[in-house]
Amino acid sequence: MTEPLSEQQTSMLVLRAPLSEDGFASIYFSSRDGRPMSLSEWSHLKQLIELTSKVCVKDDANAQAAASA
């Protein structure tokens, strides 16, 4: 269960990446005290993005192969 956001919680843009000509994804990091993302948290985020990218590339390749068949 997710914790409700505090009124004092601070969010900062960590990553913004283009996905298409007119679309993009943004990832925000939030903390109650407004601290920046730690090296450990950044490493976990990087691993998550890399894993997600691998899955999406496989899905795209499978979809293109199915469309070509």
PDB file with one MODEL, atoms N, CA, C and O in Angstrom:
MODEL        1
ATOM      1  N   MET A   1       0.839  -1.164   0.000  1.00  0.00           N
ATOM      2  CA  MET A   1       0.000   0.000   0.000  1.00  0.00           C
ATOM      3  C   MET A   1       0.893   1.238   0.000  1.00  0.00           C
ATOM      4  O   MET A   1       1.858   1.306   0.761  1.00  0.00           O
ATOM      5  N   THR A   2       0.582   2.200  -0.834  1.00  0.00           N
ATOM      6  CA  THR A   2       1.411   3.390  -0.907  1.00  0.00           C
ATOM      7  C   THR A   2       1.032   4.376   0.180  1.00  0.00           C
ATOM      8  O   THR A   2      -0.118   4.459   0.610  1.00  0.00           O
ATOM      9  N   GLU A   3       2.031   5.114   0.604  1.00  0.00           N
ATOM     10  CA  GLU A   3       1.844   6.111   1.652  1.00  0.00           C
ATOM     11  C   GLU A   3       1.324   7.405   1.023  1.00  0.00           C
ATOM     12  O   GLU A   3       1.813   7.803  -0.034  1.00  0.00           O
ATOM     13  N   PRO A   4       0.350   8.069   1.640  1.00  0.00           N
ATOM     14  CA  PRO A   4      -0.141   9.326   1.074  1.00  0.00           C
ATOM     15  C   PRO A   4       0.968  10.381   1.067  1.00  0.00           C
ATOM     16  O   PRO A   4       1.810  10.421   1.964  1.00  0.00           O
ATOM     17  N   LEU A   5       0.952  11.233   0.042  1.00  0.00           N
ATOM     18  CA  LEU A   5       1.963  12.272  -0.064  1.00  0.00           C
ATOM     19  C   LEU A   5       1.726  13.357   0.975  1.00  0.00           C
ATOM     20  O   LEU A   5       0.597  13.796   1.194  1.00  0.00           O
ATOM     21  N   SER A   6       2.792  13.769   1.597  1.00  0.00           N
ATOM     22  CA  SER A   6       2.729  14.843   2.576  1.00  0.00           C
ATOM     23  C   SER A   6       2.688  16.184   1.854  1.00  0.00           C
ATOM     24  O   SER A   6       3.231  16.320   0.757  1.00  0.00           O
ATOM     25  N   GLU A   7       2.045  17.171   2.468  1.00  0.00           N
ATOM     26  CA  GLU A   7       2.010  18.507   1.871  1.00  0.00           C
ATOM     27  C   GLU A   7       3.412  19.095   1.781  1.00  0.00           C
ATOM     28  O   GLU A   7       3.689  19.908   0.899  1.00  0.00           O
ATOM     29  N   GLN A   8       4.299  18.691   2.690  1.00  0.00           N
ATOM     30  CA  GLN A   8       5.652  19.227   2.696  1.00  0.00           C
ATOM     31  C   GLN A   8       6.607  18.434   1.808  1.00  0.00           C
ATOM     32  O   GLN A   8       7.770  18.810   1.661  1.00  0.00           O
ATOM     33  N   GLN A   9       6.136  17.358   1.225  1.00  0.00           N
ATOM     34  CA  GLN A   9       7.002  16.517   0.413  1.00  0.00           C
ATOM     35  C   GLN A   9       7.473  17.284  -0.816  1.00  0.00           C
ATOM     36  O   GLN A   9       6.689  17.966  -1.476  1.00  0.00           O
ATOM     37  N   THR A  10       8.750  17.165  -1.108  1.00  0.00           N
ATOM     38  CA  THR A  10       9.350  17.867  -2.232  1.00  0.00           C
ATOM     39  C   THR A  10       9.666  16.868  -3.334  1.00  0.00           C
ATOM     40  O   THR A  10      10.185  15.783  -3.068  1.00  0.00           O
ATOM     41  N   SER A  11       9.355  17.234  -4.567  1.00  0.00           N
ATOM     42  CA  SER A  11       9.664  16.387  -5.719  1.00  0.00           C
ATOM     43  C   SER A  11      10.612  17.129  -6.635  1.00  0.00           C
ATOM     44  O   SER A  11      10.516  18.345  -6.799  1.00  0.00           O
ATOM     45  N   MET A  12      11.529  16.385  -7.231  1.00  0.00           N
ATOM     46  CA  MET A  12      12.420  16.983  -8.214  1.00  0.00           C
ATOM     47  C   MET A  12      12.524  16.081  -9.429  1.00  0.00           C
ATOM     48  O   MET A  12      12.553  14.855  -9.314  1.00  0.00           O
ATOM     49  N   LEU A  13      12.577  16.705 -10.587  1.00  0.00           N
ATOM     50  CA  LEU A  13      12.699  15.965 -11.831  1.00  0.00           C
ATOM     51  C   LEU A  13      14.061  15.313 -11.873  1.00  0.00           C
ATOM     52  O   LEU A  13      15.079  15.984 -11.705  1.00  0.00           O
ATOM     53  N   VAL A  14      14.092  13.995 -12.099  1.00  0.00           N
ATOM     54  CA  VAL A  14      15.337  13.257 -12.155  1.00  0.00           C
ATOM     55  C   VAL A  14      15.691  12.924 -13.600  1.00  0.00           C
ATOM     56  O   VAL A  14      16.856  12.977 -13.996  1.00  0.00           O
ATOM     57  N   LEU A  15      14.678  12.584 -14.373  1.00  0.00           N
ATOM     58  CA  LEU A  15      14.917  12.113 -15.728  1.00  0.00           C
ATOM     59  C   LEU A  15      13.739  12.477 -16.608  1.00  0.00           C
ATOM     60  O   LEU A  15      12.586  12.332 -16.202  1.00  0.00           O
ATOM     61  N   ARG A  16      14.021  12.948 -17.806  1.00  0.00           N
ATOM     62  CA  ARG A  16      12.978  13.206 -18.791  1.00  0.00           C
ATOM     63  C   ARG A  16      13.502  12.690 -20.111  1.00  0.00           C
ATOM     64  O   ARG A  16      14.531  13.155 -20.600  1.00  0.00           O
ATOM     65  N   ALA A  17      12.810  11.743 -20.687  1.00  0.00           N
ATOM     66  CA  ALA A  17      13.290  11.082 -21.898  1.00  0.00           C
ATOM     67  C   ALA A  17      12.224  11.103 -22.983  1.00  0.00           C
ATOM     68  O   ALA A  17      11.057  10.828 -22.707  1.00  0.00           O
ATOM     69  N   PRO A  18      12.612  11.428 -24.221  1.00  0.00           N
ATOM     70  CA  PRO A  18      11.650  11.393 -25.323  1.00  0.00           C
ATOM     71  C   PRO A  18      11.276   9.953 -25.660  1.00  0.00           C
ATOM     72  O   PRO A  18      12.130   9.067 -25.677  1.00  0.00           O
ATOM     73  N   LEU A  19      10.006   9.733 -25.925  1.00  0.00           N
ATOM     74  CA  LEU A  19       9.523   8.409 -26.311  1.00  0.00           C
ATOM     75  C   LEU A  19       9.050   8.386 -27.756  1.00  0.00           C
ATOM     76  O   LEU A  19       9.055   7.340 -28.405  1.00  0.00           O
ATOM     77  N   SER A  20       8.644   9.538 -28.248  1.00  0.00           N
ATOM     78  CA  SER A  20       8.181   9.667 -29.621  1.00  0.00           C
ATOM     79  C   SER A  20       8.353  11.128 -30.020  1.00  0.00           C
ATOM     80  O   SER A  20       8.910  11.928 -29.268  1.00  0.00           O
ATOM     81  N   GLU A  21       7.870  11.463 -31.205  1.00  0.00           N
ATOM     82  CA  GLU A  21       8.019  12.832 -31.681  1.00  0.00           C
ATOM     83  C   GLU A  21       7.374  13.847 -30.741  1.00  0.00           C
ATOM     84  O   GLU A  21       7.903  14.942 -30.546  1.00  0.00           O
ATOM     85  N   ASP A  22       6.237  13.485 -30.163  1.00  0.00           N
ATOM     86  CA  ASP A  22       5.542  14.437 -29.294  1.00  0.00           C
ATOM     87  C   ASP A  22       5.246  13.897 -27.899  1.00  0.00           C
ATOM     88  O   ASP A  22       4.398  14.439 -27.190  1.00  0.00           O
ATOM     89  N   GLY A  23       5.934  12.844 -27.508  1.00  0.00           N
ATOM     90  CA  GLY A  23       5.699  12.261 -26.182  1.00  0.00           C
ATOM     91  C   GLY A  23       6.999  12.051 -25.424  1.00  0.00           C
ATOM     92  O   GLY A  23       8.056  11.845 -26.020  1.00  0.00           O
ATOM     93  N   PHE A  24       6.906  12.106 -24.129  1.00  0.00           N
ATOM     94  CA  PHE A  24       8.076  11.894 -23.290  1.00  0.00           C
ATOM     95  C   PHE A  24       7.645  11.295 -21.953  1.00  0.00           C
ATOM     96  O   PHE A  24       6.469  11.317 -21.592  1.00  0.00           O
ATOM     97  N   ALA A  25       8.620  10.764 -21.237  1.00  0.00           N
ATOM     98  CA  ALA A  25       8.386  10.236 -19.900  1.00  0.00           C
ATOM     99  C   ALA A  25       9.218  11.037 -18.913  1.00  0.00           C
ATOM    100  O   ALA A  25      10.348  11.427 -19.208  1.00  0.00           O
ATOM    101  N   SER A  26       8.659  11.273 -17.761  1.00  0.00           N
ATOM    102  CA  SER A  26       9.366  11.991 -16.703  1.00  0.00           C
ATOM    103  C   SER A  26       9.379  11.130 -15.447  1.00  0.00           C
ATOM    104  O   SER A  26       8.383  10.489 -15.110  1.00  0.00           O
ATOM    105  N   ILE A  27      10.495  11.121 -14.773  1.00  0.00           N
ATOM    106  CA  ILE A  27      10.624  10.416 -13.507  1.00  0.00           C
ATOM    107  C   ILE A  27      10.997  11.453 -12.456  1.00  0.00           C
ATOM    108  O   ILE A  27      11.953  12.212 -12.616  1.00  0.00           O
ATOM    109  N   TYR A  28      10.221  11.465 -11.380  1.00  0.00           N
ATOM    110  CA  TYR A  28      10.457  12.394 -10.279  1.00  0.00           C
ATOM    111  C   TYR A  28      10.888  11.620  -9.045  1.00  0.00           C
ATOM    112  O   TYR A  28      10.455  10.490  -8.823  1.00  0.00           O
ATOM    113  N   PHE A  29      11.741  12.240  -8.251  1.00  0.00           N
ATOM    114  CA  PHE A  29      12.141  11.682  -6.966  1.00  0.00           C
ATOM    115  C   PHE A  29      11.540  12.568  -5.884  1.00  0.00           C
ATOM    116  O   PHE A  29      11.604  13.793  -5.977  1.00  0.00           O
ATOM    117  N   SER A  30      10.966  11.963  -4.872  1.00  0.00           N
ATOM    118  CA  SER A  30      10.337  12.715  -3.785  1.00  0.00           C
ATOM    119  C   SER A  30      10.899  12.286  -2.445  1.00  0.00           C
ATOM    120  O   SER A  30      11.200  11.115  -2.215  1.00  0.00           O
ATOM    121  N   SER A  31      11.034  13.272  -1.565  1.00  0.00           N
ATOM    122  CA  SER A  31      11.408  12.980  -0.184  1.00  0.00           C
ATOM    123  C   SER A  31      10.775  14.035   0.713  1.00  0.00           C
ATOM    124  O   SER A  31      10.550  15.170   0.293  1.00  0.00           O
ATOM    125  N   ARG A  32      10.499  13.655   1.921  1.00  0.00           N
ATOM    126  CA  ARG A  32       9.845  14.574   2.863  1.00  0.00           C
ATOM    127  C   ARG A  32      10.717  15.784   3.178  1.00  0.00           C
ATOM    128  O   ARG A  32      10.207  16.884   3.389  1.00  0.00           O
ATOM    129  N   ASP A  33      12.033  15.580   3.210  1.00  0.00           N
ATOM    130  CA  ASP A  33      12.926  16.673   3.602  1.00  0.00           C
ATOM    131  C   ASP A  33      13.555  17.393   2.415  1.00  0.00           C
ATOM    132  O   ASP A  33      14.368  18.297   2.609  1.00  0.00           O
ATOM    133  N   GLY A  34      13.197  17.015   1.197  1.00  0.00           N
ATOM    134  CA  GLY A  34      13.706  17.694   0.012  1.00  0.00           C
ATOM    135  C   GLY A  34      15.135  17.328  -0.359  1.00  0.00           C
ATOM    136  O   GLY A  34      15.770  18.011  -1.162  1.00  0.00           O
ATOM    137  N   ARG A  35      15.635  16.254   0.225  1.00  0.00           N
ATOM    138  CA  ARG A  35      17.013  15.848  -0.066  1.00  0.00           C
ATOM    139  C   ARG A  35      17.124  15.328  -1.499  1.00  0.00           C
ATOM    140  O   ARG A  35      16.141  14.845  -2.060  1.00  0.00           O
ATOM    141  N   PRO A  36      18.303  15.422  -2.087  1.00  0.00           N
ATOM    142  CA  PRO A  36      18.490  14.853  -3.422  1.00  0.00           C
ATOM    143  C   PRO A  36      18.546  13.327  -3.360  1.00  0.00           C
ATOM    144  O   PRO A  36      18.724  12.745  -2.290  1.00  0.00           O
ATOM    145  N   MET A  37      18.394  12.702  -4.498  1.00  0.00           N
ATOM    146  CA  MET A  37      18.451  11.247  -4.596  1.00  0.00           C
ATOM    147  C   MET A  37      19.861  10.777  -4.222  1.00  0.00           C
ATOM    148  O   MET A  37      20.853  11.372  -4.643  1.00  0.00           O
ATOM    149  N   SER A  38      19.938   9.716  -3.437  1.00  0.00           N
ATOM    150  CA  SER A  38      21.241   9.177  -3.037  1.00  0.00           C
ATOM    151  C   SER A  38      21.826   8.339  -4.172  1.00  0.00           C
ATOM    152  O   SER A  38      21.122   7.965  -5.111  1.00  0.00           O
ATOM    153  N   LEU A  39      23.101   8.055  -4.073  1.00  0.00           N
ATOM    154  CA  LEU A  39      23.779   7.241  -5.077  1.00  0.00           C
ATOM    155  C   LEU A  39      23.142   5.850  -5.146  1.00  0.00           C
ATOM    156  O   LEU A  39      22.974   5.302  -6.235  1.00  0.00           O
ATOM    157  N   SER A  40      22.795   5.288  -4.014  1.00  0.00           N
ATOM    158  CA  SER A  40      22.159   3.971  -3.969  1.00  0.00           C
ATOM    159  C   SER A  40      20.792   4.001  -4.656  1.00  0.00           C
ATOM    160  O   SER A  40      20.455   3.095  -5.418  1.00  0.00           O
ATOM    161  N   GLU A  41      20.011   5.043  -4.384  1.00  0.00           N
ATOM    162  CA  GLU A  41      18.694   5.170  -5.024  1.00  0.00           C
ATOM    163  C   GLU A  41      18.839   5.360  -6.533  1.00  0.00           C
ATOM    164  O   GLU A  41      18.075   4.791  -7.313  1.00  0.00           O
ATOM    165  N   TRP A  42      19.829   6.168  -6.939  1.00  0.00           N
ATOM    166  CA  TRP A  42      20.073   6.378  -8.364  1.00  0.00           C
ATOM    167  C   TRP A  42      20.464   5.058  -9.034  1.00  0.00           C
ATOM    168  O   TRP A  42      20.018   4.771 -10.145  1.00  0.00           O
ATOM    169  N   SER A  43      21.289   4.265  -8.369  1.00  0.00           N
ATOM    170  CA  SER A  43      21.704   2.966  -8.905  1.00  0.00           C
ATOM    171  C   SER A  43      20.500   2.038  -9.081  1.00  0.00           C
ATOM    172  O   SER A  43      20.395   1.345 -10.093  1.00  0.00           O
ATOM    173  N   HIS A  44      19.600   2.022  -8.111  1.00  0.00           N
ATOM    174  CA  HIS A  44      18.392   1.189  -8.214  1.00  0.00           C
ATOM    175  C   HIS A  44      17.507   1.648  -9.364  1.00  0.00           C
ATOM    176  O   HIS A  44      16.952   0.827 -10.095  1.00  0.00           O
ATOM    177  N   LEU A  45      17.376   2.957  -9.522  1.00  0.00           N
ATOM    178  CA  LEU A  45      16.578   3.494 -10.625  1.00  0.00           C
ATOM    179  C   LEU A  45      17.209   3.119 -11.963  1.00  0.00           C
ATOM    180  O   LEU A  45      16.502   2.729 -12.892  1.00  0.00           O
ATOM    181  N   LYS A  46      18.513   3.232 -12.065  1.00  0.00           N
ATOM    182  CA  LYS A  46      19.225   2.891 -13.295  1.00  0.00           C
ATOM    183  C   LYS A  46      18.998   1.413 -13.647  1.00  0.00           C
ATOM    184  O   LYS A  46      18.751   1.084 -14.807  1.00  0.00           O
ATOM    185  N   GLN A  47      19.082   0.531 -12.656  1.00  0.00           N
ATOM    186  CA  GLN A  47      18.858  -0.897 -12.883  1.00  0.00           C
ATOM    187  C   GLN A  47      17.427  -1.152 -13.356  1.00  0.00           C
ATOM    188  O   GLN A  47      17.202  -1.966 -14.252  1.00  0.00           O
ATOM    189  N   LEU A  48      16.472  -0.464 -12.760  1.00  0.00           N
ATOM    190  CA  LEU A  48      15.074  -0.606 -13.156  1.00  0.00           C
ATOM    191  C   LEU A  48      14.864  -0.159 -14.600  1.00  0.00           C
ATOM    192  O   LEU A  48      14.170  -0.831 -15.363  1.00  0.00           O
ATOM    193  N   ILE A  49      15.455   0.960 -14.976  1.00  0.00           N
ATOM    194  CA  ILE A  49      15.330   1.465 -16.345  1.00  0.00           C
ATOM    195  C   ILE A  49      15.976   0.500 -17.333  1.00  0.00           C
ATOM    196  O   ILE A  49      15.404   0.226 -18.388  1.00  0.00           O
ATOM    197  N   GLU A  50      17.150  -0.015 -17.011  1.00  0.00           N
ATOM    198  CA  GLU A  50      17.829  -0.958 -17.898  1.00  0.00           C
ATOM    199  C   GLU A  50      17.002  -2.228 -18.084  1.00  0.00           C
ATOM    200  O   GLU A  50      16.877  -2.726 -19.203  1.00  0.00           O
ATOM    201  N   LEU A  51      16.446  -2.746 -17.013  1.00  0.00           N
ATOM    202  CA  LEU A  51      15.623  -3.954 -17.090  1.00  0.00           C
ATOM    203  C   LEU A  51      14.370  -3.698 -17.921  1.00  0.00           C
ATOM    204  O   LEU A  51      14.005  -4.514 -18.767  1.00  0.00           O
ATOM    205  N   THR A  52      13.719  -2.577 -17.682  1.00  0.00           N
ATOM    206  CA  THR A  52      12.512  -2.219 -18.430  1.00  0.00           C
ATOM    207  C   THR A  52      12.829  -2.053 -19.906  1.00  0.00           C
ATOM    208  O   THR A  52      12.052  -2.483 -20.759  1.00  0.00           O
ATOM    209  N   SER A  53      13.957  -1.438 -20.214  1.00  0.00           N
ATOM    210  CA  SER A  53      14.363  -1.247 -21.610  1.00  0.00           C
ATOM    211  C   SER A  53      14.540  -2.583 -22.319  1.00  0.00           C
ATOM    212  O   SER A  53      14.123  -2.738 -23.467  1.00  0.00           O
ATOM    213  N   LYS A  54      15.150  -3.537 -21.648  1.00  0.00           N
ATOM    214  CA  LYS A  54      15.357  -4.862 -22.255  1.00  0.00           C
ATOM    215  C   LYS A  54      14.028  -5.531 -22.560  1.00  0.00           C
ATOM    216  O   LYS A  54      13.869  -6.134 -23.621  1.00  0.00           O
ATOM    217  N   VAL A  55      13.074  -5.432 -21.647  1.00  0.00           N
ATOM    218  CA  VAL A  55      11.757  -6.041 -21.848  1.00  0.00           C
ATOM    219  C   VAL A  55      11.035  -5.351 -23.003  1.00  0.00           C
ATOM    220  O   VAL A  55      10.430  -6.019 -23.842  1.00  0.00           O
ATOM    221  N   CYS A  56      11.093  -4.027 -23.052  1.00  0.00           N
ATOM    222  CA  CYS A  56      10.410  -3.279 -24.112  1.00  0.00           C
ATOM    223  C   CYS A  56      11.009  -3.559 -25.472  1.00  0.00           C
ATOM    224  O   CYS A  56      10.276  -3.665 -26.455  1.00  0.00           O
ATOM    225  N   VAL A  57      12.322  -3.681 -25.554  1.00  0.00           N
ATOM    226  CA  VAL A  57      12.975  -3.985 -26.826  1.00  0.00           C
ATOM    227  C   VAL A  57      12.538  -5.356 -27.317  1.00  0.00           C
ATOM    228  O   VAL A  57      12.280  -5.531 -28.508  1.00  0.00           O
ATOM    229  N   LYS A  58      12.450  -6.329 -26.420  1.00  0.00           N
ATOM    230  CA  LYS A  58      11.996  -7.661 -26.804  1.00  0.00           C
ATOM    231  C   LYS A  58      10.553  -7.613 -27.291  1.00  0.00           C
ATOM    232  O   LYS A  58      10.223  -8.226 -28.306  1.00  0.00           O
ATOM    233  N   ASP A  59       9.690  -6.891 -26.578  1.00  0.00           N
ATOM    234  CA  ASP A  59       8.288  -6.768 -26.974  1.00  0.00           C
ATOM    235  C   ASP A  59       8.165  -6.119 -28.342  1.00  0.00           C
ATOM    236  O   ASP A  59       7.376  -6.569 -29.174  1.00  0.00           O
ATOM    237  N   ASP A  60       8.946  -5.056 -28.586  1.00  0.00           N
ATOM    238  CA  ASP A  60       8.916  -4.369 -29.876  1.00  0.00           C
ATOM    239  C   ASP A  60       9.381  -5.294 -30.990  1.00  0.00           C
ATOM    240  O   ASP A  60       8.778  -5.325 -32.063  1.00  0.00           O
ATOM    241  N   ALA A  61      10.448  -6.047 -30.744  1.00  0.00           N
ATOM    242  CA  ALA A  61      10.958  -6.970 -31.750  1.00  0.00           C
ATOM    243  C   ALA A  61       9.924  -8.056 -32.053  1.00  0.00           C
ATOM    244  O   ALA A  61       9.721  -8.411 -33.214  1.00  0.00           O
ATOM    245  N   ASN A  62       9.278  -8.579 -31.028  1.00  0.00           N
ATOM    246  CA  ASN A  62       8.246  -9.605 -31.224  1.00  0.00           C
ATOM    247  C   ASN A  62       7.062  -9.040 -32.007  1.00  0.00           C
ATOM    248  O   ASN A  62       6.520  -9.719 -32.879  1.00  0.00           O
ATOM    249  N   ALA A  63       6.664  -7.831 -31.712  1.00  0.00           N
ATOM    250  CA  ALA A  63       5.546  -7.208 -32.415  1.00  0.00           C
ATOM    251  C   ALA A  63       5.894  -6.970 -33.877  1.00  0.00           C
ATOM    252  O   ALA A  63       5.055  -7.192 -34.751  1.00  0.00           O
ATOM    253  N   GLN A  64       7.102  -6.527 -34.158  1.00  0.00           N
ATOM    254  CA  GLN A  64       7.525  -6.303 -35.540  1.00  0.00           C
ATOM    255  C   GLN A  64       7.621  -7.616 -36.307  1.00  0.00           C
ATOM    256  O   GLN A  64       7.266  -7.668 -37.485  1.00  0.00           O
ATOM    257  N   ALA A  65       8.092  -8.672 -35.660  1.00  0.00           N
ATOM    258  CA  ALA A  65       8.180  -9.978 -36.300  1.00  0.00           C
ATOM    259  C   ALA A  65       6.783 -10.512 -36.620  1.00  0.00           C
ATOM    260  O   ALA A  65       6.559 -11.084 -37.687  1.00  0.00           O
ATOM    261  N   ALA A  66       5.858 -10.321 -35.697  1.00  0.00           N
ATOM    262  CA  ALA A  66       4.479 -10.780 -35.916  1.00  0.00           C
ATOM    263  C   ALA A  66       3.826  -9.985 -37.046  1.00  0.00           C
ATOM    264  O   ALA A  66       3.060 -10.543 -37.832  1.00  0.00           O
ATOM    265  N   ALA A  67       4.124  -8.697 -37.133  1.00  0.00           N
ATOM    266  CA  ALA A  67       3.537  -7.858 -38.186  1.00  0.00           C
ATOM    267  C   ALA A  67       4.104  -8.220 -39.556  1.00  0.00           C
ATOM    268  O   ALA A  67       3.424  -8.087 -40.573  1.00  0.00           O
ATOM    269  N   SER A  68       5.348  -8.677 -39.572  1.00  0.00           N
ATOM    270  CA  SER A  68       5.991  -9.036 -40.833  1.00  0.00           C
ATOM    271  C   SER A  68       5.552 -10.407 -41.344  1.00  0.00           C
ATOM    272  O   SER A  68       5.647 -10.697 -42.536  1.00  0.00           O
ATOM    273  N   ALA A  69       5.076 -11.237 -40.433  1.00  0.00           N
ATOM    274  CA  ALA A  69       4.701 -12.614 -40.803  1.00  0.00           C
ATOM    275  C   ALA A  69       3.392 -12.677 -41.543  1.00  0.00           C
ATOM    276  O   ALA A  69       2.947 -13.762 -41.919  1.00  0.00           O
TER     277      ALA A  69
ENDMDL
END
